[in-house]
Amino acid sequence: MQYSTPPTLGLPSEEQIKELVDSFYSRVRQDELLGPVFARAIGDHWAEHLTKMSDFWSTVVLASRRYKGNPCRCT
């Protein structure tokens, strides 16, 4: 039996992480059920939240160590 080598997946770039976070939260904000929940929690702090989430995922995926703190704390 011959096994093939699984494809190597490259890590995303910082820009790709940011695009994914922005796209995800754009859809969340438009969602009928989730939108109001996030709006109440985040209020007028969307820019800070998106930066925080990009930093969080950069730290998780790329080990960038840019994020420090609690990802669930919105303000």
KAZI-V686359 format. One record per backbone hydrogen bond with DSSP energy under -0.5 kcal/mol. NH is the residue of the N-H (numbers start at 0). CO is the residue of the C=O. Records with the same first field share a line. If there is no record, write none. Layout:
# KAZI-V686359
NH->CO ; CO
This chain:
# KAZI-V686359
8->6
9->7
16->12
17->13
18->14
19->15
20->16
21->17
22->18
23->19
24->20
25->21
26->22
27->23
28->24
29->25
30->26 ; 27
34->30
36->32
37->33
38->34
39->35
40->36
41->37
42->38
44->41
48->44
49->45
50->46
51->47
52->48
53->49
54->50
55->51
56->52
57->53
58->54
59->55
60->56
61->57
62->58
63->57
66->54
70->68
72->69
73->71
